[in-house]
Amino acid sequence: MTDLPSIAVIGGTGQEGGGLAARFAHAGYKVVIGSRDAAKAEAGATALNAHVDGGSITGADNRTAAAAGDIVILAVPYAGQQATALDLADLLAGKILIDATVPLMPPKVSKVQLPEGGSAVAALQAKLPDVKVVSAFQNVSHAHLHDFEHPIECDVLVCGDDAEACDTVVGLIEAIGMRGFHAGGIANSAAAEALTSLLIAINRKYKSPGAGIRLTAV
């Protein structure tokens, strides 16, 4: 599987980022997780490797991780999204950046609070014109990502302005056991971002560990 692209997960010490890192490693990808603190990333990688056959996850500071990844995933809280990505702009140029950002504003995380302009991911793409930003994974619960024994009954909406980059991301999603669907240009990411707050409200109401979405008649 040496022909698989390497995956860097910026924010890989968090729940969502860690879940994605574990899923990709389980599928045979070489994964490096990034954190502002390299020691924290290394400790996070060790913890994840305890649950992944082969121990293919490593940890590093964000810049080292971004440089190592053929494809980079951004999985940090909304408050740090732009600052983190912009600090890595020189290392991301020409690459695919999969942005899983959701504009949640605690404590009202079950209320849709999109930023001015509509989409947090589209706003980042505007600031990184040399990066192929693709929106994905906003609606997948981290609880499901860590459970390798059961299929994830959740489809993934993929939005981006570069069609080839979106094709690549759909393929990655399928490689880790989910269905990915092109959902239009990067501006359409606003719908996926907003949907997360609706799912959180549903989780609370119905005591679900992680409600998701499925597309029908496709």
N, C-alpha and C positions, 0 to 999 in steps of 0.2 A: 504493500500500500504506500510505497514511497512516492507515488505520483500524486497523492492527495495534497491539497494545499495546507499549509500550516495555518492554524487559527489562533489569533491573539484575542483575549477577552479582557478589555479594560473595565475594571470593576468586577473582576472574577472572584474577589473575596466576598462579595455580597451573595444574597440568596439566589437571585435570578441569574447573575453572571456565573456563579458557581455551578448552578444547575445546567446552564448551557455548556460550560466547559466540560463538565462530567459527561454530558450526552455526546459531545463531539469526540471526546477521548474514548468513550465506550464504543463508538462507531469506527475507531481506528485512526482518527486524526491526531497529529501532533499538536498539542495545545500549550500555550503559555498564558498564564493569567497575570494581569498587571494591577498594581496598586501604587499609590504615592509612596508607600513604604515597602521597599523590596523585601525586608524581613517578614512583613505581614503576608506578602504574596507567596513567599517560599513556604511559610507555615500553612497557608491556605491550600497550596498545591499538595503538600504532604497529606493533609486531611482528606482531600478529594481522591488522591491516589489510593487511599485505603479502601475505597469502594469501587475502583476501576481496575479491571484486569490489565496488567502490563505497566501500570504506573507511568503513563506517557505525558503527564501534566507537569510543567515546570512553572516557577514563579519568578517575577522580576519587577523592577520599577516600571511605571507606565511607558516611558520612552523606550526602554530596552524591549519591552513586550511589543509595542507598536512596530518597532523596526523589524522584529523577528517574524511577525505575522504576514503571510501572503494576503490574508483577509482578516480584517479587524472588526470585532464586535464591541460596541459601546453599551455598557450596561451599568450606568451610574445614576444616582438620583438626579432628578430634573434640576435641582439647584446647582449641581456641578457640571451639567452636560456641556454647555458651551465653553466654559473655561478649560475643562479637561481636554476637549477635542481641539480647541484652538491652540493649546500648548503643544499638541502633537501634529499640527498642520503640515509641517515640513516632511514628516515621516509618513503621513497618510496620502500625500499627493500621488495620484494615479492608481491608488488602491480602492477596493470596495470597502466601505465602512457601513456595517450593518448597525443601525441605531435603534435600540429597543426602548428609547426614552418615553416615559409617560409623564405628562405635566401634572403630577399629584402635588397638592399643596396641603400638607397636614395642618390641622387635624381633620379637615373635611375631604378625606380621600374618596368618599363615595359620591361626591358632587363633581360634575364635569366643570373644569376650570381651565379651558384652553387659553393659551397666551394670545396676545394681540397679533393678528395675522392668521390665526387658526391652528397652525401646526408647529410644535417644537422642533420636529425633525426637518421640516421644510425651512424653518428659520436657520437651522444649522447648515443646510445645503447652500443657502444663499451666502453664507460666510466662508464656505469652503468650496469654491467653484472648481478647484482642481481635484476634488475627491468625488468618487462615485458613491454618494450617500443613498442607502436603501433602508427603508423603514420595515421592520419585522419584529415579531416575537412579543409585541406589547400585551397580548391577550393570553399568554401561556403561563399557567401557574408554576412557580418554582417547585411546588410539592410534587407535581407530575414529572418534572424533568429529572428529579433524583431517583425516581422509581423505574428501574430498568426492566422489571418483571412484567409490567403491564403497558399496553399501547396507550399513547396519549390521544384521547378522543377530542382533539382540538385542532381546528384548521388555523393556518397562519396567513394573515393578509400581508402582502408584499407590495410596497409602493415605492416608486422611484422613477426618475426621468431618463435613466440609462437602461434600455431594454435588455441589453446583454448582461449587465450587472444583475438585473432582476432575475433573468434566467438562471444565473449562477446561484443566486440565493435560494430560489425555488428548489434547485437541485440539492443544495445543502440541507434544506428543511426535510426533503424526502429521505436523505441519507440518515437522518437521526429519528426517523419513524413517524413523521407527520406529513400532512398535505399542505403545500404552499400554493397560494393563488395570487396571480397578478391582480392588483386592485386599483390600477391607474397610476397617475403621476404622483410625485412626492407630496403635492398639496393634499392628496386624498388621505395621507397619513393622519390627518386631523380626526377622521372617523375612527380609526383604530385606537388612537390615543384617548379619545373620549369614551370609547367603549369599555376601557379598563375600569373607569369609575362606575359604570353601570354594572359590570360583573362583580365588583367589590360590594356594591349594594345588594346584589342578588346573593352573594356568598353569605352576607350577614343575615339577610332575611330568612334564607332557607338552610343556614348552617352547613354550607358546602365547603369542602376543603379547597376548591378551585374550579369554579364554573368556567366553561370555555364556549367557543362558538363552532358550529358546523355548518357548512354551506350545502344546500340541497340542490338537486337537479343539475349537478355539474359533473 
